[in-house]
Amino acid sequence: MASFVTEVLASSGKLEKDDLASKISKLSRKVEETKEEVSDMINKKYNEFTPSMEAAETLVDQVKGVSKDIDLLKSCIENEVQKNLHEAVTEYAKLKQQLEKNTAVISMLKHLQDFDTAMEEYHKTLQERKYEAAAKQLEKARASVEALKAWKNSELPLLRSLNSELTVQRENLNYHLGEEWKKLAVWKLPPAKELTGMQSYLTTELHLNGGGSKEDKHCPNHLLPNILQALAIQGELHRKIKLFGQVLLKYVLKPLIMYPSLLVEVGEHLEQGTVLSLQSDENQAEHPAPADVYAKILVVLKTLHKHLFGIAVQLFYTTRNIFHLFYDVVPTYHKDNLLKFPHLAAIQHNNCMFLAHHLLTLGHQFRPYLPMKDGVVYFVDLVPGFRKLGAQCFVAQMNVQKAEMLERLSTARNFSNLDDEDNYSAASKAVRQVIHQLKRLGKVWQDVLPVNIYCKSMGTLLNTAISEMISKIMMLVDISTEDGERLHTLCQTILEEGSLVFTPLPDENKNRKYQEEVPVYVKKWMTFKELSVVLHASLQEIVDRWAEGKGPLAQEFSSNEMKSLIRALFQNTDRRAIALTKIK
C-alpha cells in the first residue's frame, strides 16, 4: 500500500496523458479488492458471527488510504486539465484574432478592387454616353469608399485620394448630363425687363429634342430616359425638373391663363425638332370659359409628355401636389371671404365638384402615358375629400344666410298685434328684407351654381323663412279681424314674390319652369299657402276645406293645430263650437 501511495505522490507533479489510464485502472483494481475484503468481513461479522475487530480496523485504514489516493489523483488530473485548457483557449483566441485581421484586410482589398473596377466601367460607359450605367458605376464606387471608411484601421491618405477622385468624376458626370439636358429642352425667352404685357410673351419658344440629332450616331432614341435616369441616380433630377417647371409656369402656363387671346402652337421641324410657341388671336373672348383655358394647358402638357417621356412620373406627382395644395390652402387662406361673400362660396363649391368629377377619370385618361404599375390609385383617392370640401364650404354659407334671415324675422315682433301700426310696420319690413335677401342671393348664384343645386339651395332658405312665420303665427292665441287681414297680406307677399327668387338662368323665359315647381323645392310651401287662406277665410270655408279630414287643410295641419287656429281667429260662439266639432 505504501509503495502504491509513494508512486502516486511521485507522479503528482507531472502526469503524462498516456499513463493516466493505466494508473486509474490500477486504482480501480485496488478498489475492487478492498470492496471484496469489506464484503467478506461484513458477511463474517453479521452472518457467521466471527469476531474480527482487528481485521475490520485494518480494512478501515485501508479504505481511508484508498480514498486519499483517489483525492490526490483527482486533484492532479484537474490541475493538468485546467492548465492544458487555458493554454488551448489562449492559443485559439490568438488564432481567431489573426483570422479576423486577415479577413478585414481581404475585405478592404476587395473593396479597393471593386472601386477600381467600378471606375474603369464608369469611364467606359461615359465615353459611350450610357449615362445611366455610368451613374450606377459611380454609386458602386461610392459604396466601396463608404465601406472603407467604416474600417477603423483604413489609411487616411488613401481614403482622401479615393474621395477626391469620386467627387471629381461625379461633377464630371453632372456636367455631361447638364450639357445633354440643355440640348433636350432649349428655351428662347423674352428679357425679364420687357414682361409688361401680352405682346412680350409672343417671343417665347421651347425647342424639344427627345432623340438627338440625326448626325449623331451615338444618340439613340432611348437617350432621353437614359439621361433622366442618370439624373435621378445622381439626385439632380428633382432640381432640373423644378427649374424647368418654374420657367414653364412663368413664361407659358401663367400667360395662357392671364391672357385669353394667347394660343399654343406646336410645330415639327426637321432640324429644330418640336417647337412650342405662343401666338396671339384677337378674336378670342375677353373672358373665356375655364374649359377653354384648361384645353390650352392640356396641349402644353401633352406636348411635353410626348417629347419628354421621362418626366411623366414627375408631372404626375407634381399634379397630385397641386391638388393637395389647393385642398389645404384655399379654404384656409380664403376662410373669411368664403363666409362673407356667397358668390365666392358658390365658386369654391363649383371648383371642388368640378375637380372631383375630373379626378375620377383623369388617371384613366392619362394611364397609357404613365409608366405606373396596375392597381395604382392615380387621383381617385382625392375625390371624396374634394366633394366634402365643396359641400362643407357651401353648407357653411347656407348657415350664414339662414342666421341672417332668422335675425331679420326676429324683428317682426312675433307677428302679434298687427293692428298696431308700429308692429305691422316692423313685421312688413322684416318680410321685405327676407324677400330682398333671397332675390339678391338668386342673382348672385345665377348661372354659377348648377340648376339643381341652385333650386335646392333657394328652396331650403325660403323654407326656413316660411317655417319660422308658420311657427310664430300658430303660437298666437288671439288674432283680431284686422290682424288676420294683415297677416294674410304678409303671407301673400311671400307667396307672390317668393317664387320669383328662383332664377337659375339669365333667360327669364327659361326660369318659369322652375318658378312653377316651387312646391318641389320648398317643403312647407303648401302648408304656408293653406295658412294664408285660413287667415282670410270664414268658418264655413275652413270647414269646407277640412272636408272631414280629407280636404287640403287636413293634408297640411293636424286637427289640434286647426282647432287652435280657429279659436285664435274667431270669437267663442255657437257657430265656432259647431265648426270645432267638425274638425276631427
Buried (B, 14 or more C-beta within 10 A) or exposed (E): EEEBBEEBEEBEEEBEEEEBEEBEEBBEEBBEEBEEBBEBBEEBBEEEEEEBEEBBEEBEEBBEBBEEBBEBBEEBBEEBEEEEEEEEEEEEEEEEEEEEEEEBEEEBEEBBEBBEBBBEBBBEBBEEBBBBBBBBBBBBBBBBBEBBEEBEEBEEEEBEEBBEBBEEBBEBBBEBBEEBBEBBBBBEBBEEEEEEEBEBBBBBBBBBBBBBEEEEEEBEEEBBBBBBBBBBBBEBBEEBBEEBBEBBEBBBBEBBBEBBBBBBEBEEEEEEBBBBBBEEEEEBEEEBEEEEBEEBBEBBBEBBBBBBBBBBBBBBEEBBEEBEEBBEEBBEEBEEEBBEBBBBBBBBBBBBBBBBEBBBEBBEEBEEBBEBEEEEEBBBEBBEBBBEBBEBBBEBBBEBBBEBBBEBBEEBBBBBBBBEEEBBEBBBEBBBBBBEBBBEBBEBBBEBBEBEBBBBBBBBBBBBBBBBBBEBBEEBEEBBEEBBBBBBBBBBBBBEBBBBBBBBBEEEEEBEEBBEBBEEBBBBBBBBBBBBBBBBBEBEEBBEBBEEEEBBBBEBBEBEBBBBBBBBBBEEEEEBEEBBEBBE
